[in-house]
Amino acid sequence: MSEKYELDERAQVLLRELINSYTRDAQPVGSKNLAELSGLDVSSATIRNIMAKLEDMGLVNSPHTSAG
């Protein structure tokens, strides 16, 4: 069974840039870098919120590494 996801324009842009960057560099993509790549005028916190929604939808996966 195929699921259909409805993403707003910002989420589509971020997902596209995330995929492009990851496939090009084979490295995790941070929210600050993704904000710059996308050209969107949004904060890195907004990027993280959108990424969390994409993760909840099962479209992306974050390693959740510890900062300390």
PDB file with SEQRES, HELIX, SHEET and CRYST1 records, atoms N, CA, C and O in Angstrom:
SEQRES   1 A   68  MET SER GLU LYS TYR GLU LEU ASP GLU ARG ALA GLN VAL          
SEQRES   2 A   68  LEU LEU ARG GLU LEU ILE ASN SER TYR THR ARG ASP ALA          
SEQRES   3 A   68  GLN PRO VAL GLY SER LYS ASN LEU ALA GLU LEU SER GLY          
SEQRES   4 A   68  LEU ASP VAL SER SER ALA THR ILE ARG ASN ILE MET ALA          
SEQRES   5 A   68  LYS LEU GLU ASP MET GLY LEU VAL ASN SER PRO HIS THR          
SEQRES   6 A   68  SER ALA GLY                                                  
HELIX    1 AA1 GLU A    9  ASP A   25  1                                  17    
HELIX    2 AA2 SER A   31  SER A   38  1                                   8    
HELIX    3 AA3 SER A   44  ASP A   56  1                                  13    
CRYST1    1.000    1.000    1.000  90.00  90.00  90.00 P 1           1          
ATOM      1  N   MET A   1       0.837  -1.176   0.000  1.00  0.00           N  
ATOM      2  CA  MET A   1       0.000   0.000   0.000  1.00  0.00           C  
ATOM      3  C   MET A   1       0.885   1.244   0.000  1.00  0.00           C  
ATOM      4  O   MET A   1       1.817   1.343   0.798  1.00  0.00           O  
ATOM      5  N   SER A   2       0.606   2.163  -0.866  1.00  0.00           N  
ATOM      6  CA  SER A   2       1.374   3.393  -0.995  1.00  0.00           C  
ATOM      7  C   SER A   2       0.702   4.506  -0.200  1.00  0.00           C  
ATOM      8  O   SER A   2      -0.514   4.686  -0.265  1.00  0.00           O  
ATOM      9  N   GLU A   3       1.522   5.259   0.561  1.00  0.00           N  
ATOM     10  CA  GLU A   3       0.992   6.393   1.305  1.00  0.00           C  
ATOM     11  C   GLU A   3       1.286   7.669   0.536  1.00  0.00           C  
ATOM     12  O   GLU A   3       2.320   7.789  -0.120  1.00  0.00           O  
ATOM     13  N   LYS A   4       0.363   8.622   0.624  1.00  0.00           N  
ATOM     14  CA  LYS A   4       0.551   9.905  -0.039  1.00  0.00           C  
ATOM     15  C   LYS A   4       0.774  10.964   1.035  1.00  0.00           C  
ATOM     16  O   LYS A   4      -0.004  11.080   1.981  1.00  0.00           O  
ATOM     17  N   TYR A   5       1.841  11.729   0.876  1.00  0.00           N  
ATOM     18  CA  TYR A   5       2.169  12.786   1.822  1.00  0.00           C  
ATOM     19  C   TYR A   5       1.945  14.133   1.158  1.00  0.00           C  
ATOM     20  O   TYR A   5       2.305  14.341   0.000  1.00  0.00           O  
ATOM     21  N   GLU A   6       1.347  15.041   1.911  1.00  0.00           N  
ATOM     22  CA  GLU A   6       1.172  16.399   1.413  1.00  0.00           C  
ATOM     23  C   GLU A   6       2.151  17.289   2.161  1.00  0.00           C  
ATOM     24  O   GLU A   6       2.038  17.478   3.372  1.00  0.00           O  
ATOM     25  N   LEU A   7       3.104  17.827   1.434  1.00  0.00           N  
ATOM     26  CA  LEU A   7       4.115  18.692   2.015  1.00  0.00           C  
ATOM     27  C   LEU A   7       3.929  20.108   1.503  1.00  0.00           C  
ATOM     28  O   LEU A   7       3.652  20.328   0.324  1.00  0.00           O  
ATOM     29  N   ASP A   8       4.088  21.078   2.419  1.00  0.00           N  
ATOM     30  CA  ASP A   8       4.033  22.460   1.948  1.00  0.00           C  
ATOM     31  C   ASP A   8       5.313  22.772   1.168  1.00  0.00           C  
ATOM     32  O   ASP A   8       6.247  21.972   1.137  1.00  0.00           O  
ATOM     33  N   GLU A   9       5.335  23.930   0.551  1.00  0.00           N  
ATOM     34  CA  GLU A   9       6.448  24.275  -0.334  1.00  0.00           C  
ATOM     35  C   GLU A   9       7.788  24.285   0.397  1.00  0.00           C  
ATOM     36  O   GLU A   9       8.787  23.800  -0.135  1.00  0.00           O  
ATOM     37  N   ARG A  10       7.815  24.837   1.622  1.00  0.00           N  
ATOM     38  CA  ARG A  10       9.079  24.869   2.368  1.00  0.00           C  
ATOM     39  C   ARG A  10       9.592  23.466   2.647  1.00  0.00           C  
ATOM     40  O   ARG A  10      10.783  23.197   2.490  1.00  0.00           O  
ATOM     41  N   ALA A  11       8.702  22.572   3.060  1.00  0.00           N  
ATOM     42  CA  ALA A  11       9.112  21.196   3.350  1.00  0.00           C  
ATOM     43  C   ALA A  11       9.617  20.505   2.089  1.00  0.00           C  
ATOM     44  O   ALA A  11      10.582  19.742   2.144  1.00  0.00           O  
ATOM     45  N   GLN A  12       8.976  20.765   0.963  1.00  0.00           N  
ATOM     46  CA  GLN A  12       9.425  20.175  -0.304  1.00  0.00           C  
ATOM     47  C   GLN A  12      10.822  20.663  -0.674  1.00  0.00           C  
ATOM     48  O   GLN A  12      11.674  19.875  -1.085  1.00  0.00           O  
ATOM     49  N   VAL A  13      11.049  21.961  -0.525  1.00  0.00           N  
ATOM     50  CA  VAL A  13      12.359  22.534  -0.843  1.00  0.00           C  
ATOM     51  C   VAL A  13      13.424  21.937   0.072  1.00  0.00           C  
ATOM     52  O   VAL A  13      14.496  21.547  -0.391  1.00  0.00           O  
ATOM     53  N   LEU A  14      13.131  21.867   1.364  1.00  0.00           N  
ATOM     54  CA  LEU A  14      14.106  21.336   2.313  1.00  0.00           C  
ATOM     55  C   LEU A  14      14.402  19.868   2.055  1.00  0.00           C  
ATOM     56  O   LEU A  14      15.560  19.454   2.103  1.00  0.00           O  
ATOM     57  N   LEU A  15      13.381  19.084   1.784  1.00  0.00           N  
ATOM     58  CA  LEU A  15      13.585  17.663   1.513  1.00  0.00           C  
ATOM     59  C   LEU A  15      14.428  17.477   0.254  1.00  0.00           C  
ATOM     60  O   LEU A  15      15.332  16.642   0.227  1.00  0.00           O  
ATOM     61  N   ARG A  16      14.137  18.246  -0.774  1.00  0.00           N  
ATOM     62  CA  ARG A  16      14.903  18.158  -2.022  1.00  0.00           C  
ATOM     63  C   ARG A  16      16.371  18.526  -1.786  1.00  0.00           C  
ATOM     64  O   ARG A  16      17.267  17.825  -2.256  1.00  0.00           O  
ATOM     65  N   GLU A  17      16.619  19.619  -1.063  1.00  0.00           N  
ATOM     66  CA  GLU A  17      17.998  20.039  -0.795  1.00  0.00           C  
ATOM     67  C   GLU A  17      18.714  19.054   0.119  1.00  0.00           C  
ATOM     68  O   GLU A  17      19.909  18.809  -0.048  1.00  0.00           O  
ATOM     69  N   LEU A  18      18.003  18.494   1.071  1.00  0.00           N  
ATOM     70  CA  LEU A  18      18.590  17.486   1.955  1.00  0.00           C  
ATOM     71  C   LEU A  18      19.041  16.269   1.155  1.00  0.00           C  
ATOM     72  O   LEU A  18      20.157  15.782   1.333  1.00  0.00           O  
ATOM     73  N   ILE A  19      18.187  15.789   0.289  1.00  0.00           N  
ATOM     74  CA  ILE A  19      18.517  14.623  -0.544  1.00  0.00           C  
ATOM     75  C   ILE A  19      19.693  14.944  -1.458  1.00  0.00           C  
ATOM     76  O   ILE A  19      20.624  14.147  -1.572  1.00  0.00           O  
ATOM     77  N   ASN A  20      19.659  16.103  -2.108  1.00  0.00           N  
ATOM     78  CA  ASN A  20      20.754  16.490  -3.004  1.00  0.00           C  
ATOM     79  C   ASN A  20      22.083  16.568  -2.261  1.00  0.00           C  
ATOM     80  O   ASN A  20      23.094  16.048  -2.733  1.00  0.00           O  
ATOM     81  N   SER A  21      22.080  17.217  -1.104  1.00  0.00           N  
ATOM     82  CA  SER A  21      23.314  17.383  -0.344  1.00  0.00           C  
ATOM     83  C   SER A  21      23.834  16.048   0.171  1.00  0.00           C  
ATOM     84  O   SER A  21      25.031  15.772   0.098  1.00  0.00           O  
ATOM     85  N   TYR A  22      22.939  15.227   0.686  1.00  0.00           N  
ATOM     86  CA  TYR A  22      23.376  13.944   1.246  1.00  0.00           C  
ATOM     87  C   TYR A  22      23.906  13.009   0.166  1.00  0.00           C  
ATOM     88  O   TYR A  22      24.910  12.328   0.377  1.00  0.00           O  
ATOM     89  N   THR A  23      23.252  12.970  -0.974  1.00  0.00           N  
ATOM     90  CA  THR A  23      23.725  12.079  -2.037  1.00  0.00           C  
ATOM     91  C   THR A  23      25.027  12.594  -2.656  1.00  0.00           C  
ATOM     92  O   THR A  23      25.846  11.804  -3.125  1.00  0.00           O  
ATOM     93  N   ARG A  24      25.217  13.902  -2.658  1.00  0.00           N  
ATOM     94  CA  ARG A  24      26.447  14.481  -3.204  1.00  0.00           C  
ATOM     95  C   ARG A  24      27.633  14.272  -2.254  1.00  0.00           C  
ATOM     96  O   ARG A  24      28.722  13.907  -2.695  1.00  0.00           O  
ATOM     97  N   ASP A  25      27.422  14.505  -0.943  1.00  0.00           N  
ATOM     98  CA  ASP A  25      28.526  14.517   0.015  1.00  0.00           C  
ATOM     99  C   ASP A  25      28.606  13.281   0.912  1.00  0.00           C  
ATOM    100  O   ASP A  25      29.635  13.046   1.545  1.00  0.00           O  
ATOM    101  N   ALA A  26      27.542  12.496   0.973  1.00  0.00           N  
ATOM    102  CA  ALA A  26      27.478  11.313   1.849  1.00  0.00           C  
ATOM    103  C   ALA A  26      27.795  11.679   3.301  1.00  0.00           C  
ATOM    104  O   ALA A  26      28.453  10.923   4.015  1.00  0.00           O  
ATOM    105  N   GLN A  27      27.317  12.845   3.718  1.00  0.00           N  
ATOM    106  CA  GLN A  27      27.513  13.328   5.081  1.00  0.00           C  
ATOM    107  C   GLN A  27      26.181  13.853   5.615  1.00  0.00           C  
ATOM    108  O   GLN A  27      25.354  14.348   4.848  1.00  0.00           O  
ATOM    109  N   PRO A  28      25.972  13.746   6.937  1.00  0.00           N  
ATOM    110  CA  PRO A  28      24.761  14.344   7.512  1.00  0.00           C  
ATOM    111  C   PRO A  28      24.699  15.839   7.192  1.00  0.00           C  
ATOM    112  O   PRO A  28      25.729  16.498   7.046  1.00  0.00           O  
ATOM    113  N   VAL A  29      23.492  16.356   7.087  1.00  0.00           N  
ATOM    114  CA  VAL A  29      23.291  17.759   6.723  1.00  0.00           C  
ATOM    115  C   VAL A  29      22.682  18.485   7.917  1.00  0.00           C  
ATOM    116  O   VAL A  29      21.585  18.147   8.361  1.00  0.00           O  
ATOM    117  N   GLY A  30      23.390  19.475   8.433  1.00  0.00           N  
ATOM    118  CA  GLY A  30      22.912  20.248   9.573  1.00  0.00           C  
ATOM    119  C   GLY A  30      21.871  21.275   9.169  1.00  0.00           C  
ATOM    120  O   GLY A  30      21.770  21.655   8.003  1.00  0.00           O  
ATOM    121  N   SER A  31      21.099  21.719  10.151  1.00  0.00           N  
ATOM    122  CA  SER A  31      20.015  22.664   9.869  1.00  0.00           C  
ATOM    123  C   SER A  31      20.536  24.001   9.349  1.00  0.00           C  
ATOM    124  O   SER A  31      19.915  24.601   8.471  1.00  0.00           O  
ATOM    125  N   LYS A  32      21.659  24.477   9.873  1.00  0.00           N  
ATOM    126  CA  LYS A  32      22.213  25.753   9.395  1.00  0.00           C  
ATOM    127  C   LYS A  32      22.638  25.625   7.932  1.00  0.00           C  
ATOM    128  O   LYS A  32      22.352  26.504   7.119  1.00  0.00           O  
ATOM    129  N   ASN A  33      23.310  24.549   7.607  1.00  0.00           N  
ATOM    130  CA  ASN A  33      23.740  24.312   6.228  1.00  0.00           C  
ATOM    131  C   ASN A  33      22.529  24.160   5.310  1.00  0.00           C  
ATOM    132  O   ASN A  33      22.520  24.683   4.196  1.00  0.00           O  
ATOM    133  N   LEU A  34      21.522  23.451   5.775  1.00  0.00           N  
ATOM    134  CA  LEU A  34      20.317  23.243   4.979  1.00  0.00           C  
ATOM    135  C   LEU A  34      19.592  24.566   4.735  1.00  0.00           C  
ATOM    136  O   LEU A  34      19.046  24.784   3.654  1.00  0.00           O  
ATOM    137  N   ALA A  35      19.586  25.442   5.731  1.00  0.00           N  
ATOM    138  CA  ALA A  35      18.964  26.759   5.558  1.00  0.00           C  
ATOM    139  C   ALA A  35      19.675  27.538   4.456  1.00  0.00           C  
ATOM    140  O   ALA A  35      19.027  28.187   3.635  1.00  0.00           O  
ATOM    141  N   GLU A  36      21.003  27.474   4.438  1.00  0.00           N  
ATOM    142  CA  GLU A  36      21.771  28.175   3.407  1.00  0.00           C  
ATOM    143  C   GLU A  36      21.545  27.555   2.030  1.00  0.00           C  
ATOM    144  O   GLU A  36      21.367  28.272   1.046  1.00  0.00           O  
ATOM    145  N   LEU A  37      21.551  26.225   1.960  1.00  0.00           N  
ATOM    146  CA  LEU A  37      21.365  25.539   0.682  1.00  0.00           C  
ATOM    147  C   LEU A  37      19.991  25.798   0.076  1.00  0.00           C  
ATOM    148  O   LEU A  37      19.852  25.931  -1.140  1.00  0.00           O  
ATOM    149  N   SER A  38      18.981  25.868   0.933  1.00  0.00           N  
ATOM    150  CA  SER A  38      17.605  25.989   0.450  1.00  0.00           C  
ATOM    151  C   SER A  38      17.287  27.374  -0.088  1.00  0.00           C  
ATOM    152  O   SER A  38      16.413  27.530  -0.940  1.00  0.00           O  
ATOM    153  N   GLY A  39      18.001  28.384   0.413  1.00  0.00           N  
ATOM    154  CA  GLY A  39      17.705  29.748   0.006  1.00  0.00           C  
ATOM    155  C   GLY A  39      16.459  30.310   0.672  1.00  0.00           C  
ATOM    156  O   GLY A  39      16.033  31.421   0.358  1.00  0.00           O  
ATOM    157  N   LEU A  40      15.874  29.550   1.590  1.00  0.00           N  
ATOM    158  CA  LEU A  40      14.693  30.025   2.303  1.00  0.00           C  
ATOM    159  C   LEU A  40      15.112  30.988   3.403  1.00  0.00           C  
ATOM    160  O   LEU A  40      16.170  30.820   4.009  1.00  0.00           O  
ATOM    161  N   ASP A  41      14.296  31.984   3.661  1.00  0.00           N  
ATOM    162  CA  ASP A  41      14.577  32.952   4.717  1.00  0.00           C  
ATOM    163  C   ASP A  41      13.925  32.474   6.011  1.00  0.00           C  
ATOM    164  O   ASP A  41      12.949  33.053   6.486  1.00  0.00           O  
ATOM    165  N   VAL A  42      14.493  31.398   6.572  1.00  0.00           N  
ATOM    166  CA  VAL A  42      13.976  30.825   7.816  1.00  0.00           C  
ATOM    167  C   VAL A  42      15.150  30.516   8.737  1.00  0.00           C  
ATOM    168  O   VAL A  42      16.282  30.342   8.285  1.00  0.00           O  
ATOM    169  N   SER A  43      14.864  30.452  10.034  1.00  0.00           N  
ATOM    170  CA  SER A  43      15.912  30.158  11.009  1.00  0.00           C  
ATOM    171  C   SER A  43      16.241  28.669  11.023  1.00  0.00           C  
ATOM    172  O   SER A  43      15.481  27.845  10.513  1.00  0.00           O  
ATOM    173  N   SER A  44      17.387  28.340  11.616  1.00  0.00           N  
ATOM    174  CA  SER A  44      17.747  26.931  11.729  1.00  0.00           C  
ATOM    175  C   SER A  44      16.763  26.202  12.642  1.00  0.00           C  
ATOM    176  O   SER A  44      16.556  24.999  12.486  1.00  0.00           O  
ATOM    177  N   ALA A  45      16.150  26.918  13.599  1.00  0.00           N  
ATOM    178  CA  ALA A  45      15.137  26.296  14.458  1.00  0.00           C  
ATOM    179  C   ALA A  45      13.909  25.897  13.639  1.00  0.00           C  
ATOM    180  O   ALA A  45      13.339  24.829  13.857  1.00  0.00           O  
ATOM    181  N   THR A  46      13.505  26.743  12.707  1.00  0.00           N  
ATOM    182  CA  THR A  46      12.383  26.410  11.829  1.00  0.00           C  
ATOM    183  C   THR A  46      12.730  25.206  10.970  1.00  0.00           C  
ATOM    184  O   THR A  46      11.892  24.331  10.751  1.00  0.00           O  
ATOM    185  N   ILE A  47      13.962  25.161  10.486  1.00  0.00           N  
ATOM    186  CA  ILE A  47      14.421  24.009   9.702  1.00  0.00           C  
ATOM    187  C   ILE A  47      14.301  22.741  10.542  1.00  0.00           C  
ATOM    188  O   ILE A  47      13.807  21.719  10.065  1.00  0.00           O  
ATOM    189  N   ARG A  48      14.752  22.808  11.790  1.00  0.00           N  
ATOM    190  CA  ARG A  48      14.681  21.629  12.668  1.00  0.00           C  
ATOM    191  C   ARG A  48      13.237  21.197  12.897  1.00  0.00           C  
ATOM    192  O   ARG A  48      12.952  20.000  12.942  1.00  0.00           O  
ATOM    193  N   ASN A  49      12.327  22.147  13.043  1.00  0.00           N  
ATOM    194  CA  ASN A  49      10.912  21.808  13.224  1.00  0.00           C  
ATOM    195  C   ASN A  49      10.344  21.109  11.992  1.00  0.00           C  
ATOM    196  O   ASN A  49       9.623  20.119  12.115  1.00  0.00           O  
ATOM    197  N   ILE A  50      10.663  21.615  10.824  1.00  0.00           N  
ATOM    198  CA  ILE A  50      10.196  20.988   9.582  1.00  0.00           C  
ATOM    199  C   ILE A  50      10.804  19.600   9.443  1.00  0.00           C  
ATOM    200  O   ILE A  50      10.120  18.654   9.052  1.00  0.00           O  
ATOM    201  N   MET A  51      12.095  19.477   9.763  1.00  0.00           N  
ATOM    202  CA  MET A  51      12.762  18.175   9.677  1.00  0.00           C  
ATOM    203  C   MET A  51      12.137  17.172  10.649  1.00  0.00           C  
ATOM    204  O   MET A  51      12.024  15.989  10.329  1.00  0.00           O  
ATOM    205  N   ALA A  52      11.731  17.638  11.830  1.00  0.00           N  
ATOM    206  CA  ALA A  52      11.078  16.752  12.795  1.00  0.00           C  
ATOM    207  C   ALA A  52       9.759  16.232  12.227  1.00  0.00           C  
ATOM    208  O   ALA A  52       9.420  15.064  12.415  1.00  0.00           O  
ATOM    209  N   LYS A  53       9.019  17.088  11.537  1.00  0.00           N  
ATOM    210  CA  LYS A  53       7.768  16.652  10.908  1.00  0.00           C  
ATOM    211  C   LYS A  53       8.038  15.639   9.802  1.00  0.00           C  
ATOM    212  O   LYS A  53       7.313  14.653   9.668  1.00  0.00           O  
ATOM    213  N   LEU A  54       9.092  15.883   9.003  1.00  0.00           N  
ATOM    214  CA  LEU A  54       9.455  14.929   7.950  1.00  0.00           C  
ATOM    215  C   LEU A  54       9.869  13.592   8.559  1.00  0.00           C  
ATOM    216  O   LEU A  54       9.585  12.532   8.001  1.00  0.00           O  
ATOM    217  N   GLU A  55      10.540  13.653   9.701  1.00  0.00           N  
ATOM    218  CA  GLU A  55      10.938  12.416  10.377  1.00  0.00           C  
ATOM    219  C   GLU A  55       9.710  11.676  10.913  1.00  0.00           C  
ATOM    220  O   GLU A  55       9.628  10.452  10.808  1.00  0.00           O  
ATOM    221  N   ASP A  56       8.762  12.412  11.484  1.00  0.00           N  
ATOM    222  CA  ASP A  56       7.520  11.794  11.966  1.00  0.00           C  
ATOM    223  C   ASP A  56       6.766  11.103  10.835  1.00  0.00           C  
ATOM    224  O   ASP A  56       6.092  10.096  11.053  1.00  0.00           O  
ATOM    225  N   MET A  57       6.881  11.648   9.630  1.00  0.00           N  
ATOM    226  CA  MET A  57       6.222  11.054   8.464  1.00  0.00           C  
ATOM    227  C   MET A  57       7.005   9.861   7.916  1.00  0.00           C  
ATOM    228  O   MET A  57       6.525   9.148   7.035  1.00  0.00           O  
ATOM    229  N   GLY A  58       8.212   9.650   8.442  1.00  0.00           N  
ATOM    230  CA  GLY A  58       9.039   8.548   7.975  1.00  0.00           C  
ATOM    231  C   GLY A  58       9.819   8.859   6.711  1.00  0.00           C  
ATOM    232  O   GLY A  58      10.326   7.948   6.056  1.00  0.00           O  
ATOM    233  N   LEU A  59       9.924  10.144   6.356  1.00  0.00           N  
ATOM    234  CA  LEU A  59      10.608  10.530   5.122  1.00  0.00           C  
ATOM    235  C   LEU A  59      12.101  10.759   5.308  1.00  0.00           C  
ATOM    236  O   LEU A  59      12.868  10.658   4.351  1.00  0.00           O  
ATOM    237  N   VAL A  60      12.517  11.067   6.530  1.00  0.00           N  
ATOM    238  CA  VAL A  60      13.941  11.240   6.838  1.00  0.00           C  
ATOM    239  C   VAL A  60      14.232  10.553   8.159  1.00  0.00           C  
ATOM    240  O   VAL A  60      13.325  10.209   8.916  1.00  0.00           O  
ATOM    241  N   ASN A  61      15.518  10.362   8.420  1.00  0.00           N  
ATOM    242  CA  ASN A  61      15.940   9.726   9.654  1.00  0.00           C  
ATOM    243  C   ASN A  61      17.108  10.506  10.223  1.00  0.00           C  
ATOM    244  O   ASN A  61      18.040  10.861   9.501  1.00  0.00           O  
ATOM    245  N   SER A  62      17.057  10.771  11.509  1.00  0.00           N  
ATOM    246  CA  SER A  62      18.133  11.486  12.177  1.00  0.00           C  
ATOM    247  C   SER A  62      18.816  10.548  13.160  1.00  0.00           C  
ATOM    248  O   SER A  62      18.141   9.801  13.868  1.00  0.00           O  
ATOM    249  N   PRO A  63      20.151  10.575  13.215  1.00  0.00           N  
ATOM    250  CA  PRO A  63      20.857   9.666  14.122  1.00  0.00           C  
ATOM    251  C   PRO A  63      20.691  10.027  15.593  1.00  0.00           C  
ATOM    252  O   PRO A  63      20.974   9.192  16.452  1.00  0.00           O  
ATOM    253  N   HIS A  64      20.242  11.238  15.916  1.00  0.00           N  
ATOM    254  CA  HIS A  64      20.054  11.686  17.299  1.00  0.00           C  
ATOM    255  C   HIS A  64      21.292  11.455  18.146  1.00  0.00           C  
ATOM    256  O   HIS A  64      21.213  10.853  19.217  1.00  0.00           O  
ATOM    257  N   THR A  65      22.424  11.926  17.676  1.00  0.00           N  
ATOM    258  CA  THR A  65      23.653  11.772  18.440  1.00  0.00           C  
ATOM    259  C   THR A  65      23.661  12.732  19.616  1.00  0.00           C  
ATOM    260  O   THR A  65      23.095  13.822  19.544  1.00  0.00           O  
ATOM    261  N   SER A  66      24.297  12.327  20.684  1.00  0.00           N  
ATOM    262  CA  SER A  66      24.368  13.132  21.894  1.00  0.00           C  
ATOM    263  C   SER A  66      25.363  14.267  21.721  1.00  0.00           C  
ATOM    264  O   SER A  66      26.422  14.096  21.116  1.00  0.00           O  
ATOM    265  N   ALA A  67      25.014  15.419  22.256  1.00  0.00           N  
ATOM    266  CA  ALA A  67      25.908  16.571  22.160  1.00  0.00           C  
ATOM    267  C   ALA A  67      26.928  16.584  23.296  1.00  0.00           C  
ATOM    268  O   ALA A  67      27.890  17.350  23.249  1.00  0.00           O  
ATOM    269  N   GLY A  68      26.735  15.765  24.294  1.00  0.00           N  
ATOM    270  CA  GLY A  68      27.666  15.862  25.401  1.00  0.00           C  
ATOM    271  C   GLY A  68      27.973  14.561  25.984  1.00  0.00           C  
ATOM    272  O   GLY A  68      28.751  14.480  26.935  1.00  0.00           O  
TER     273      GLY A  68                                                      
END                                                                             
